[in-house]
C-alpha cells in the first residue's frame, strides 16, 4: 500500500533540503511533495493549474506550511484549506522562522494543528520534526475517508 | 414684610375698621359716647309726643262727647216743646187756628234756631205754621214723617239743601201728637236752620283753633263752629276726607284719629261721637300743628341743648386730642430731625406719660442710631479707602441690579458716570460685542441670585479696550433676601495675552508633538517590519548555515580532518549565537512596544517564584536568597517579572563561582524614594564600566567565564524607564554587585 504524501510548502531550497533531511533522519518514508509558493500548494490540493488531473480527494497525510511565501502566504493557504470541505480535515503544521505572537495566534485561529518555530540548531529541528511526524503520521488516527485510495 | 409677628388677624381687622389718626379715633370715641344720649333724647321726645297725642285725642273725644250731649239735649228740648205744644193744641176746646198759631209762635221764641214751627195733620198737610206760606204744604214725602206714621214718638230729618219754603239748608224735628187714647192726631214739626245754631253753641266756643261740628246720619255737615258758613257742596263733600266720621257712621261707636281734612285743610286731631237716638254724629277737632306745638317746642329746645352739648364735647375732644396728637407729632418731627442727624433733645412736659416714655425711648434709640451711624461712617470710610486702594474696579449694586457705587478706579474708565435715575451706567464702557452677553449674565444673576462672573472688554479712559474679569457676589439678610451686590472688575488683559501666547505655544507644541508622534509611529512601523524581517529572514540563512554544517559533519565525516570538523563547529556556534543575538534584539524591541497594564504587583512573591525556578534548574547549586517580604509595587506584572528574572538570573549566574553565594532582594528609602535592589556577592565588576552595563550587548565578562549576550540589563533599564524609574549599579570586582531600580508608578494603582 502506497503511503499518503506529505505536502511541504516552502520557498527556501535550503529549508526544503533540511526539512527533507530531517524527515528522512526520522525514518518517515512518505513521499514528500514540495511546492514553492502558496498558489502552487492550492493548485496541488485542488488539482488545478499545473496539477490538473490530480484527484483532489487524494489528500496528503500532512501539510507542512511555511508562513512567509511568495504569492499567497501560509495563512491564506490555511484559510482556503479550512474553507473547503475536501481539505478541511487535513492536518496542517505551520513551520516558520517567526516567533511573533501575531503569527502564532493567527495560525491557530485559522485552524492550524500545530505551530513549530524552525530552530537555527539543526539538531533541535530534527527533534521537532521527529515529534511532529510521529504524532501526525503514526499516532494520530486520521478522520475516516481521508486516506487516499 | 415686617419682622414682628405680634399683630393677630382680629386686631388687624379692627384696625382696618378704625380711622388712622389718633384725633379721628378720639372723635369716633366721643361720637360713640354721645350716641346713647342722643338716642335717649329721641326716646324721651317720642314718649312725650305719644303722651301729648293721647291727651290731645282724649280732649277731642271729651269735647265731641260734650257736643253730642249738648246737641242731644237741644233736640230733646225741641221735641219736648213740640210735644207740649202738640198737647196744648189737642187741648184747645174749641180748636181755633189762631190759638194754635199763638202757641206755635210762643214756642218759636223759646228757640232762636227754630226757623218755623208747624202743626201738621195726619195726612202731612201743614195746618198752621209760624211761617204763613208754609200752610197748606205737605210734609208727607219727608222721611221723618214716615217715622212718625210708623209710630215713633219723634223723628229728626236729615239736612236738606233747602226747606220746603226756605232757600237755606234746613233740617226738621217732628214730634207725634197723640190723644188720651194714644191715637195719632198729628205732629208738630220744627224747621231748624243750622246757621242759627251758633246762638245755641256760643257757650261751646273753643279757644286755640279748636272746632266742633254736627253731622247728620248721612255724614253731611250740619253745623261747624267757629265757621258755620258752608256751601251745600262743601257740606256733602266733607265726609270724603273724614275717615273717622265714616268709621263712626259704620260702627256707631266713638272714634278718634288724626287725618287730613280737605275742607278746612291741614291735618286735624279729630274725635267723632254718635248722638244717641238720632243717627247723627257730633265731632270735635284741633289742627295737629296746634295740638303738638308744645311738644315740638320742647323738641327744638332739647335739640338745641343736645347740639350745644355735642359741640362742647367735640371741642373738648379736640383740645384733648391736641394734647395727645400734638406731642406725638412733635415727637415724630423730632425723631425725623434726629434721623436726619440734627440731634435735638427736647422735653415735652405737656405730653401724656406714654408719649413721654416713647420720647425717652426714641431719644435713646436715636442716640444709639447716631453712634452706630458714626460707626458705620467710620467703617464705610474704611471700606471706601480700601476700595479706592484696590487695583480693581469695585462696585456695589442694589438688589434690583442698579449699580450705586464705584470706587475711585472708575475714573480710569470711559463712560462710567452717575446718572440721575439709574445709578451708575456701565454699559457705555463695554465693548459693543460684549454688551449683550454681559447684560444677560447680569440680569440672570440679579434674577436668580447666582454669582455673576463674566469676562468682557472695558474701555479705559485712554480709549483702549482691555479684557476684564467682572465678578459680583450677593449679600443676603437673615431671611435670605439679597440686600446688596458687591463686585469687582479686574484687568486681565495681561493674563489674557499671556494665556493667548501660552495657547499659541501649546498649539505649536502640540502640532510638533503630533508631527513627532506621526514620525515615531512611522518609525515604529518600520521597526516592526524590520523586526519581522530580522526574525524571519535573518534566521533562515543561519538555519541553512547550521543545518548544512551539520550535514557536512554527518555526511562527510570521513572526508574531513579534525581541524575541518572544528571549523564547522565554529561555524555552527557562530550561527547559533547570531540567532540568539537576533532573538535578544527582538525581545528588546518588543519590550519597548509592549502595552503596559498597571496593577499592584507583589514583587516579593515574584522574586520567590523566580528563585524557586532557578533552584529547580540548577539543583546542584547552594545559594542563600534573602527576599524582603511584602514588597508591593505598581506596574506591569509581565514586564516587572522580566526585570526580576534578569536581575535575579544575573545574580544567580555571577555567583556561580562563589562559595556561600547569597542573593538579596529588598527595598530602601533614599531621598523620599523607594529604591529596590538586587544584591549578590558574586563576581562583581569594575565601577569604571558601571554605565556600560546597561548598554545592549556590552559585557564585562567573556562568554567562557559567564555565558550571555549582554542584553539582560538593557531590557531591565528599558522596562524600568517605561515605568518612569531609574536604574544604576554598584559593584566591586570579586565582591559582588548591586543593581538598583526605582519605579515612579508607585501609588499609581488603586
Interface residues (C-beta under 8 A of the other chain):
Chain A: X12 X14 X15 X17 X18 X21 X68 X96 X97 X98 X99 X100 X118 X119 X120 X121 X122 X123 X125
Chain B: X531 X532 X535 X536 X537 X539 X540 X541 X542 X543 X544 X546 X547 X548 X549 X550 X551 X572 X575 X576 X578 X579 X583 X586
